[in-house]
Amino acid sequence: MPDTSHQISRLVKHRGVTIPTFLYGTAWKEAQTEALTSAAIESGFLGIDTANQRRHYDEAGVGKGVQLALAKKNLQRGDLFLQTKFTYAASQDHRLPYEPEADYTTQVRQSFTSSLEHLNASYLDSYILHDPASSQGLNAADWEVWRAMETLQKSGSAKLIGVSNIGFEQLQLLVEGSEVKPAFVQNRCYARTRWDAGIRALCDANDMIYQGFSLLTANSVELNRPEIHAISKRLGCSIAQIVFRFALQIGMIPLTGTTSKSHMQEDLASYEIELTEAEIDMIENIAFIDK
Ligand SMILES: NC(=O)c1ccc[n+]([C@@H]2O[C@H](COP(=O)([O-])OP(=O)(O)OC[C@H]3O[C@@H](n4cnc5c(N)ncnc54)[C@H](OP(=O)(O)O)[C@@H]3O)[C@@H](O)[C@H]2O)c1
């Protein structure tokens, strides 16, 4: 019998909702958004991350790509997990999905309605606050936005809600003050913070799942260490597969936004490899090996 102790399911239940354990991210794809979103689903990704922030994402292109892939693969909307975000005007360009003079409750409602239209959906699986209004604390705008998101979750329009680009104290405040606790935290994940260890511990303690992005691009120095190359040699796998497998094995949902079909396949194949406990410990502490 093979050792299946670290066999990782592609789908798990979180607060009663079926969620994929690996997400395809759609930022910075511009004219390729539709084709790449479709290719990712055709490759086997079951979850898509986007944002109603035209500056970095083409959410309408994502919607077209989803429709194309559903038709090609003969899938239903319910077979896919769709996640998008509410983004403050300060992080947008002139192409806003809401009236900027409206109150935040209205902005969230307008942005959400526009996302449903873009994605040709009647509900979203996950709705994320893209960034708190400032890097310290949570202000009145954040609370108004969060209350509006709680309303969307309670109505069933968004099955789960979450937050992105958030610090430890801010997340503590949100957990303490929210009626609907965030289901997800999506952060840029650095080896030098022990892969956001503090926030991940807070997630574990509060039934929140951590989604990590920039795993490859934010950690190129650490991932080029000889210890990582040794694992690559042992398993005959790529460095990208090691970091995605590491994320999966420690209970994190990794995001990849690769623009390459072969990298899509390669990234999903990280389900097939397995790191030892010692390798996991080493990667957890890789930024501190020489310190
Ligand atoms: N919440 C936020 O504020 C926020 C911010 C940033 C990103 N995100 C989300 O996270 C997603 C991923 O973004 P990211 O910052 O992690 O970067 P990314 O878009 O995934 O970029 C990864 C880079 O690594 C390269 N690469 C080389 N080998 C690869 C492999 N095997 N697999 C994947 N990439 C490989 C890619 O090149 P190739 O294209 O040639 O493979 C690409 O240049 C975004 O699309 C977005 O959905 C969210």
The ligand as an SDF file (V2000), in Angstrom:
LIG
                    3D

 48 52  0  0  0  0  0  0  0  0999 V2000
   -4.5790   39.9320   -3.2880 N   0  0  0  0  0  0  0  0  0  0  0  0
   -3.6320   40.5770   -3.9380 C   0  0  0  0  0  0  0  0  0  0  0  0
   -3.3680   41.7670   -3.7070 O   0  0  0  0  0  0  0  0  0  0  0  0
   -2.8310   39.8490   -4.9660 C   0  0  0  0  0  0  0  0  0  0  0  0
   -1.5930   40.3740   -5.3930 C   0  0  0  0  0  0  0  0  0  0  0  0
   -0.8510   39.6420   -6.3280 C   0  0  0  0  0  0  0  0  0  0  0  0
   -1.3480   38.4570   -6.8440 C   0  0  0  0  0  0  0  0  0  0  0  0
   -2.5670   37.9920   -6.4300 N   0  0  0  0  0  0  0  0  0  0  0  0
   -3.1500   36.7640   -7.0080 C   0  0  0  0  0  0  0  0  0  0  0  0
   -2.1780   35.7560   -7.0640 O   0  0  0  0  0  0  0  0  0  0  0  0
   -2.0310   35.3030   -8.4320 C   0  0  0  0  0  0  0  0  0  0  0  0
   -0.6160   34.8330   -8.6490 C   0  0  0  0  0  0  0  0  0  0  0  0
    0.2470   35.9350   -8.6080 O   0  0  0  0  0  0  0  0  0  0  0  0
    1.7640   35.8160   -8.1370 P   0  0  0  0  0  0  0  0  0  0  0  0
    2.1460   37.1340   -7.5700 O   0  0  0  0  0  0  0  0  0  0  0  0
    1.8960   34.5820   -7.2780 O   0  0  0  0  0  0  0  0  0  0  0  0
    2.5970   35.6380   -9.4520 O   0  0  0  0  0  0  0  0  0  0  0  0
    2.3290   34.8550  -10.7990 P   0  0  0  0  0  0  0  0  0  0  0  0
    1.4500   35.7030  -11.6590 O   0  0  0  0  0  0  0  0  0  0  0  0
    1.8760   33.4740  -10.4760 O   0  0  0  0  0  0  0  0  0  0  0  0
    3.7600   34.8520  -11.4540 O   0  0  0  0  0  0  0  0  0  0  0  0
    4.6250   33.7500  -11.3390 C   0  0  0  0  0  0  0  0  0  0  0  0
    5.8800   34.0450  -12.1700 C   0  0  0  0  0  0  0  0  0  0  0  0
    6.7350   32.9170  -12.0430 O   0  0  0  0  0  0  0  0  0  0  0  0
    6.9650   32.3630  -13.3310 C   0  0  0  0  0  0  0  0  0  0  0  0
    7.0610   30.8780  -13.3010 N   0  0  0  0  0  0  0  0  0  0  0  0
    8.1050   30.1400  -13.6920 C   0  0  0  0  0  0  0  0  0  0  0  0
    7.8540   28.8350  -13.5570 N   0  0  0  0  0  0  0  0  0  0  0  0
    6.6200   28.7280  -13.0540 C   0  0  0  0  0  0  0  0  0  0  0  0
    5.7960   27.6470  -12.7000 C   0  0  0  0  0  0  0  0  0  0  0  0
    6.1490   26.3730  -12.8470 N   0  0  0  0  0  0  0  0  0  0  0  0
    4.5970   27.9270  -12.1890 N   0  0  0  0  0  0  0  0  0  0  0  0
    4.1740   29.1800  -12.0450 C   0  0  0  0  0  0  0  0  0  0  0  0
    4.9030   30.2660  -12.3690 N   0  0  0  0  0  0  0  0  0  0  0  0
    6.1220   30.0210  -12.8900 C   0  0  0  0  0  0  0  0  0  0  0  0
    5.7830   32.7940  -14.1700 C   0  0  0  0  0  0  0  0  0  0  0  0
    6.1520   32.7560  -15.5140 O   0  0  0  0  0  0  0  0  0  0  0  0
    5.2090   31.9790  -16.6020 P   0  0  0  0  0  0  0  0  0  0  0  0
    3.9840   32.8240  -16.7330 O   0  0  0  0  0  0  0  0  0  0  0  0
    6.0590   31.9480  -17.8050 O   0  0  0  0  0  0  0  0  0  0  0  0
    4.9080   30.6210  -16.0210 O   0  0  0  0  0  0  0  0  0  0  0  0
    5.5480   34.2090  -13.6390 C   0  0  0  0  0  0  0  0  0  0  0  0
    6.4470   35.1100  -14.2260 O   0  0  0  0  0  0  0  0  0  0  0  0
   -2.4630   36.5170   -9.2620 C   0  0  0  0  0  0  0  0  0  0  0  0
   -2.8510   36.1880  -10.5580 O   0  0  0  0  0  0  0  0  0  0  0  0
   -3.6260   37.0190   -8.4380 C   0  0  0  0  0  0  0  0  0  0  0  0
   -4.7820   36.2490   -8.6930 O   0  0  0  0  0  0  0  0  0  0  0  0
   -3.2950   38.6550   -5.4980 C   0  0  0  0  0  0  0  0  0  0  0  0
  1  2  1  0
  2  3  2  0
  2  4  1  0
  4  5  1  0
  4 48  2  0
  5  6  2  0
  6  7  1  0
  7  8  2  0
  8  9  1  0
  8 48  1  0
  9 10  1  0
  9 46  1  0
 10 11  1  0
 11 12  1  0
 11 44  1  0
 12 13  1  0
 13 14  1  0
 14 15  2  0
 14 16  1  0
 14 17  1  0
 17 18  1  0
 18 19  2  0
 18 20  1  0
 18 21  1  0
 21 22  1  0
 22 23  1  0
 23 24  1  0
 23 42  1  0
 24 25  1  0
 25 26  1  0
 25 36  1  0
 26 27  1  0
 26 35  1  0
 27 28  2  0
 28 29  1  0
 29 30  1  0
 29 35  2  0
 30 31  1  0
 30 32  2  0
 32 33  1  0
 33 34  2  0
 34 35  1  0
 36 37  1  0
 36 42  1  0
 37 38  1  0
 38 39  2  0
 38 40  1  0
 38 41  1  0
 42 43  1  0
 44 45  1  0
 44 46  1  0
 46 47  1  0
M  CHG  2   8   1  16  -1
M  END
$$$$
